[in-house]
Amino acid sequence: MTTSTPSTTGTSSRPEPEGADLASSAQPATGRPVGSRFPNISRWVPALVLLALAVAFSAVYYVISPVRVDLSVDGQTQSIDTRADSVADLLADQDITVTDADSVDPPLDAELTEGDTIVVLFARPLTVVIDGSETVHTTTKLTVGDALEAVDVLIDGAAVSVLLTAALPRTGSSVDIITPKSVTLDVGGEALDVTSTAKTVGDVLDDEDIMLSETDTLTPSADTAVTDAITITVTRIRVENETRTESIAHDTVERDEPDLTVGTRKVVTEGVDGAQDMTYSVTYTNDEITLEQVLSTTVIKEAATEVIAVGTKPAATQTIDPGASAGGAAADLNWAALAQCESSGNAEAVNPAGYYGLYQFSLATWASVGGTGNPVDATPTEQNTRAQILYNRSGAGQWPHCGRHLFE
C-alpha cells in the first residue's frame, strides 16, 4: 500500500515519475540542465572516427608503399617495383643468390630508394693459354676482351682463338693466345724472314702459302710448336726420268806385225765410237742433281774396234846422239797440241798399257830414238827431241789417235 504525505509547498498532490528525485538531486545549484557544456557533441563523433582512420591509413601506406628500381644482372636490366628495404632483400625476392666472388653494386646492406640502379655481375672462370702455358683466372667481366684486360693479359699483335667481343658465359671459357715470333724460312735454298703468330710449323707454311710435294722434306716436323727465332727448312726434292744419247767408246786391240820395225805402230782399222740412249732416274735436291740411276740402255749404233799393228821387226843398229837436233820438217809442227792430246801435257804421265811421258813412248820406241831408261825421267826438252826424231823417221802414224794435232 502506498501512503500519501501532504505537500508543504502547496503544489499538486500528483505523484512524481519514478527517478524524479534522482534527476532533481543532480541539478546544479545554478539551475542549468545537465550536458549544456558540450552541446551537440554526438554530431561530431563519426567525423572524428573517419579522420583517425585516414591518418592511420596514410601512415601505413607511407611505410609499405613500393619504390621503383632498375636491376641489372650480367648486363640484362629490368625495372622492378619493390617494397624491399635493402639490396639483399631485393635479390632474395628475385631468387638471386650471390657469392663473395660476385660483384654487387651498391653493396648488399644498402637501403633502397626510388630510382636506384643495382648491378650484379656473376664471377666466371677464364682459362688463358699463352704459347702453351695455362693460367686460370676468375673475372666478372662480360666479354673476352674486357676479361683479358682485367687480368693484365697483353694481346698486342697476338693471335687470339676467340673474338675479343665474344660474350664470356657464366660457365667460363678458354682462350688460346699465340704471341708474335721471328721465323726464318729456308725454302729450296732461299731464306725468308717472317713474323708469325702460327701455333705450329705446319701452320706457318699454311699462312705463307708454302706447299709441300710428296718428295719434299720438312725440318722440323709440321706438328712442332713455333718458338722465337726458329728456322724452318723446306728441301725441294723431285725425281725425273731423263733420256740422253751417249757415246760408246770403241775398243782398241793391238796385233804384232813382223813386217814393221820395232817401235812402229800402224792403224789397220780405224776405231769408231758407238751411240746409245740412256734413260736415268734423276734426283734433284733444290734444283741440283744429287743422284742418278740408270733405268734402261738402248744401243742405237755399235762401236767399231780399232786395230793397231805393232812392229816386231828388229830395227837396224844405229847410234843417235841424244843431244842431237831433230831438225827438219818436224821442227815446225804443233808438238804442244800432240802432247796435250797424248798426256794432257804431263811429262811424267804413265799409261798402264806401257806408254810414258809427253808423247807416250813405249820403252822400245824410246830406246830406238836414242833414249835411255824411262821417258818420264827425261826432261820435257829431251822428250820433245826424241819425238821429232821419231817423226822424221816414221811420220805421224806413230801416234794413231793424236797425230793429226801436229798439223793444227
C-alpha positions, 0 to 999 in steps of 0.5 A: 500500500502506498501512503500519501504525505501532504505537500508543504509547498502547496503544489499538486498532490500528483505523484512524481515519475519514478527517478524524479528525485534522482534527476532533481538531486543532480541539478546544479545549484545554478539551475542549468540542465545537465550536458549544456557544456558540450552541446551537440557533441554526438554530431561530431563523433563519426567525423572524428572516427573517419579522420583517425582512420585516414591518418592511420591509413596514410601512415601505413601506406607511407611505410609499405608503399613500393619504390621503383628500381632498375636491376641489372644482372650480367648486363640484362636490366629490368625495372622492378617495383619493390617494397624491399628495404635493402639490396639483399632483400631485393635479390632474395625476392628475385631468387638471386643468390650471390657469392663473395666472388660476385660483384654487387653494386651498391653493396648488399646492406644498402637501403633502397630508394626510388630510382636506384640502379643495382648491378650484379655481375656473376664471377666466371672462370677464364682459362688463358693459354699463352704459347702453351702455358695455362693460367686460370683466372676468375673475372666478372667481366662480360666479354673476352676482351674486357676479361683479358684486360682485367687480368693484365693479359697483353694481346698486342699483335697476338693471335687470339682463338676467340673474338675479343667481343665474344660474350664470356658465359657464366660457365667460363671459357678458354682462350688460346693466345699465340704471341708474335715470333721471328721465323726464318724460312729456308725454302729450296735454298732461299731464306725468308724472314717472317713474323708469325703468330702460327701455333705450329710449323705446319701452320706457318707454311699454311699462312705463307702459302708454302706447299709441300710435294710428296718428295719434299722434306720438312725440318722440323716436323709440321706438328712442332710448336713455333718458338722465337727465332726458329728456322724452318727448312723446306728441301725441294726434292723431285725425281725425273726420268731423263733420256740422253744419247751417249757415246760408246767408246770403241775398243782398241786391240793391238796385233804384232806385225813382223813386217814393221820395225820395232817401235812402229805402230800402224792403224789397220782399222780405224776405231769408231765410237758407238751411240746409245740412249740412256734413260736415268732416274734423276734426283734433284735436291733444290734444283741440283742433281744429287743422284742418278740411276740408270733405268734402261740402255738402248744401243742405237749404233755399235762401236767399231774396234780399232786395230793397231799393228805393232812392229816386231821387226828388229830395227837396224843398229844405229847410234843417235846422239841424244843431244842431237837436233831433230831438225827438219820438217818436224821442227815446225809442227804443233808438238804442244797440241800432240802432247796435250792430246797424248798426256794432257801435257804431263811429262811424267804421265804413265799409261798402264798399257806401257806408254810414258811421258809427253808423247807416250813412248813405249820403252822400245820406241824410246830406246830406238830414238836414242833414249835411255831408261824411262821417258818420264825421267827425261826432261820435257826438252829431251822428250820433245827431241826424241819425238821429232826424231821419231817423226822424221823417221816414221811420220805421224802414224806413230801416234794413231789417235793424236797425230793429226794435232801436229798439223793444227 
